Each structure stands twice: as structure tokens, then as C-alpha cells.
Amino acid sequence: MKTSDQLEPTVFIIFGGAGDLTWRKLVPALFDLSQDRSMPADFAIIVVDRVDTSDEKLRRRLRDGVKKFSRHGMVRTAEWGEFARHIHYRQGDFKKLQTYKALGEQCAELEKEWGAKTHRIFYMATPPSMFGEIPRYLGKAGLARDREWARIVIEKPIGYDLTSARALNAILAANFEESQIFRIDHYLGKETVQNILAFRFANPLFEPLWNRRYVDFVTITAVEAVGVEHRGGYYDHAGALRDMVQNHLMQLLCLVAMEPMVSFEADEIRNKKVDVLHAVRPIHPDLVHQFVVRGQYGPGWVGGKNVPGYREEDGVSPESQTETFVALRLFIDNWRWQDVPFYLRTGKRLTRQASEIAIQFRGVPHQSFPTESTLDWQSSRLVMSIQPDQGIVLRFQAKHPGPKMHLRSVEMQFNYQDTFAVRSPDAYETLLWDVMKGDATLFMRADQVEAAWRVLMPVLEVWAEAPPSDFPNYAAGTWGPENVQSLLGQGHSWPLPTDLAGHREEKENNS
């Protein structure tokens, strides 16, 4: 196994490490980093959980996860053996101080063995109910005291609403400095998400057009064909607004709408993101129904298979009123974006998986071409596709070959995989690498989390007082509730997702 001499010794302590997140994401990402010489020469992975197991049993299970989810595919015995010797298991109760004292002693032993001070990364791969407990015990045990060497990573959700988010941030702040806290959103680790900054601020061509003068509207889509799968119990207490909009979609909104940064320093970029959220026009409670549409899927057909409705999923109440689809219309009140609508949508059991941002440019101010030559006219559009394909598509008008003047839409495409001929690293690889380096650029700051909740609280409060009476209101395998079209301004439409692997579907989704 190749390692990096540029990274300082590091110990990963994964609370709840016997669970699915570690098996599916964390250890495969760390293994891939190790194969790319992106791990320190001295490192250890300490898995802490309540289950009764051993180092060897845990390593065998984690190897199955690496085989299935690693970017490197099949794992050679020698490579796994070299990596696996760094994995250790410790059984412990997250609510007992002795667990944390024992961890401190184990870290001290590793420092003595390596002859060097180590970074200690505490990763909370636990249910949200433990997010407030673990930082407290780390503080009591003195494990958070070293501001330069101790870091804590917390997964979403950061709270259930604004009040709980503030309470959780207060607990974190009481035991850690903000520079030690890494609030992870895996969307920000995706290559195409990071490419938004590169595209906007490393190229002089498009940034002058990135404003209300040239942009008609923006759509941000993150939809899935799958249902809640094994997450029914969690999802039924969260819903699409909390699970996706408050974090993922708000993050994408910030990247699209933020002002140019002075430098690539973490806090400079995060300051610009927070400015966007502060500029989002508040949704008045009386107007929530005009700005937000919610839905829940019923039975239907996805990929040629008959699938159950949300209320028939495991772990879901048969009378659940939890939304599995949300669409919003937001406005950003500043000089750049005043009166430009931003349409956000997310949902489960839709027609296909897609995450993308579409920038719809305004039409030409005067149509000088004859009507018969512009029957196929479509306004120019820029699409940044995040998943399942990664790339950028620019649609514009060109003359069709022939003696007559006939215009039609054509496209220029950038496909990430075709251009760079390498498989993109998993988002967790990028984010774990940044945690090791102490780079917080791609992580959420406390004020950003709270600002995002502040935008959505009027919606949650109105929904709590007026439960839906029409659920389920869209069939699995469709594009969501019919009334989602009511959010759109005149002449606006939800674009069908880009297909970079095949061809671009030109048809607009008007149904």
C-alpha cells in the first residue's frame, strides 16, 4: 500500500462504525485513498460501536463493502491485508465516559508507537439522536481540547428545525472551535458540484451573463427513481424538505447564485454562500401554497416494475403524511438576481434519477428571423449535470443545412468521463481527504446551516398546522404532482434531465 509522506499521522475514530454508512461509504473511500497514495504513512481506523464483534469479523465484513463499493473494484488479498491491519474495533457505550477515556489511551499508545503527534478525527456515523451526546463526552474526556489536532465530523441532518439546529450547534461550539467542526454534505464532494465554481470563476466567458439581465430562470433538480428503501423509519420523520432541500439543494443554490470570491480561502467562500441565504426572499406563511408544492408517491411503475406506494414501504406509517416530493419557487433579493425565479425540486420514485442545474437564458430582444424559420426555436440553456452523468451542456441556435433559413437547437457537450478518461473519486474520498488536511471549504458552517433552516421554517410551520388531504397525489414513475406546474412563471417549464450518455431529450416536460 502506497502512503503519503506529506500528511501527518491520523487516527479515524468512527462512532457507529459497525453500521451501513461505514460499510458502504467511509471504509471504501478510505481504502481508495490508500490505493491512490492519499493516506498518511501512519494512520489507524478505530471503529466504536455497541455490537459484540472482533477485529477479524469486522474486517471481513468491511472487505465485502470495499469489494462492492470501492472505485478500484476487486480487492487483492495483499492490498486488503495491508490496509486492514490499520482497522481496530472497540466495543463501547456512547453514553459512558469510560468509552472515551479508553479511546484517549488508545490514541496515546499509537502516538507513542509512531513517535509523533496525531490528528484525531471523530466521525459520528450514528443516528441523529447521538449527535449532541458524543461531543459532550468528547469534551468531558478532554479529547476535544487540542484545537489543532482534534476534529469532529457530523452528518446531516443538522437538527430537525431551526431551534434544534441552534441547540446542536451550541453543543458543538461548547466543546469544539468552529474550525474543528466539519458538517458534511456529500453533494459538495461531487466533482461536478465543485466544477460550478471552476466554470463560473475560472472562465471569463459566462460570468458576465450570470445575472438578471441575461438569465430568465434557474431550475435545480435532485430526483430519484428509488423509494425510501431501508430508510423508511428515518425518512418518515424527516421528509423531502428536511432530507434534501435544507442541505443539498440549498448548497447548490448557493454555488449558483453566490458572488465572486476574493480568494479560495474556506471562510471567504462560505461567507459568499451565507450571503445568498440571507438574501433569499422570505416566504410569507399566507403564501406558502403559492411558492411550495408537496407530494407523496402512490403505487406505480418504475423501470418496467410495479412498485408500492410510500405508505406500503417498510417502516412507514400506513397513514403517513410525510412528503416524498417538494418543489419550491424562491427569489434572491439582490442586485444580481432580483426577480429571477429559482425553481427547486426533489422527489423519490420519479421517472429517473437526475441531479442537475439548468440556467435558462432570456430570449433575444427582437426576433428578426421569419416565423417559418424559427418553428423549432428554443431559448439558450446551460445545463450542469451532477449525476448519474457528470458534465455540462450548452444549447444554442444554429442554421440547419440547406438552401432555406431554418434554425434549430444544437448542443455543445462536455462529458467529464470522456474528457478526463478517469473515474471520478467518490464524494466521500474528496471530503475525507479535506478533513485530513483541515480544509473546511466544502463543509457547512454553523451560520449557513441556521440560515438555510430560517428560509424553510415558514413552510414547515404552515405544513404542521395544515396536514395534506390529498396524499398520495402522484404515481410512482411520474414526474410528481400535477399542480407542480403552478409554481412556474409564464413561458417557463421544468426541463427533462440531460442524458450525456446518449442523446439530449429536447422535449420540455409540460405534463
KADA-V615498 format. One record per backbone hydrogen bond with DSSP energy under -1.0 kcal/mol. CO is the residue of the C=O (numbers start at 1). NH is the residue of the N-H. If there is no record, write none. Layout:
[[CO,NH] [CO,NH]]
This chain:
[[4,41] [9,119] [10,44] [11,121] [12,46] [13,123] [14,17] [14,48] [15,125] [16,19] [19,23] [20,24] [21,25] [21,26] [22,27] [25,29] [26,30] [27,31] [28,32] [29,33] [30,34] [31,35] [32,36] [33,38] [39,4] [42,10] [44,12] [45,88] [46,14] [47,90] [48,16] [48,17] [49,92] [54,58] [55,59] [56,60] [57,61] [58,62] [59,63] [60,64] [61,65] [62,66] [63,67] [64,68] [65,69] [66,70] [70,73] [76,80] [77,81] [78,82] [79,83] [80,84] [81,85] [83,86] [84,87] [86,45] [88,47] [90,49] [93,96] [96,99] [97,101] [98,102] [99,103] [100,104] [101,105] [102,106] [103,107] [104,108] [105,109] [106,110] [107,111] [108,112] [109,113] [110,114] [111,115] [111,116] [119,11] [120,151] [121,13] [122,153] [123,15] [123,125] [127,130] [128,131] [130,134] [133,137] [134,138] [135,139] [136,140] [137,141] [138,143] [139,142] [145,147] [146,150] [149,120] [151,122] [152,182] [153,124] [154,184] [157,159] [161,165] [162,166] [163,167] [164,168] [165,169] [166,170] [167,171] [168,172] [169,173] [170,174] [172,176] [177,180] [178,181] [180,152] [182,154] [183,444] [185,188] [186,189] [187,190] [190,194] [191,195] [193,196] [194,198] [195,199] [196,200] [197,201] [198,202] [206,209] [207,210] [209,211] [211,214] [211,215] [214,362] [217,360] [218,343] [219,358] [220,345] [221,356] [223,354] [224,350] [226,349] [228,231] [231,235] [232,236] [234,237] [235,238] [235,239] [239,243] [240,244] [240,245] [241,246] [244,249] [245,250] [247,251] [248,252] [249,253] [250,254] [251,255] [252,256] [253,257] [254,258] [265,269] [266,270] [267,271] [268,272] [269,273] [270,274] [271,275] [272,276] [273,277] [274,278] [275,279] [279,333] [284,287] [285,288] [287,290] [287,291] [288,292] [291,329] [293,327] [295,324] [295,325] [296,473] [296,474] [297,310] [298,476] [300,307] [302,305] [305,302] [307,300] [309,312] [310,313] [313,316] [317,320] [323,240] [324,348] [325,295] [326,346] [327,293] [328,344] [330,342] [331,281] [332,334] [334,338] [336,212] [337,340] [341,218] [342,330] [343,220] [344,328] [345,222] [346,326] [347,224] [349,477] [354,223] [355,386] [355,387] [356,221] [357,384] [358,219] [359,382] [360,216] [360,217] [366,368] [370,373] [371,374] [373,407] [374,377] [380,361] [381,395] [382,359] [383,393] [384,357] [385,391] [387,355] [390,416] [391,385] [392,414] [393,383] [394,412] [395,381] [396,410] [398,408] [404,406] [406,400] [408,398] [410,396] [412,394] [414,392] [415,419] [416,420] [417,421] [426,430] [427,431] [428,432] [429,433] [430,434] [431,435] [432,436] [433,437] [434,438] [434,439] [440,443] [445,449] [446,450] [447,451] [448,452] [449,453] [450,454] [451,455] [452,456] [453,457] [456,460] [457,461] [458,462] [459,463] [460,464] [461,465] [462,466] [474,298] [475,478] [476,301] [481,484] [482,485] [483,486] [484,487] [485,488] [489,492] [494,509] [508,510]]
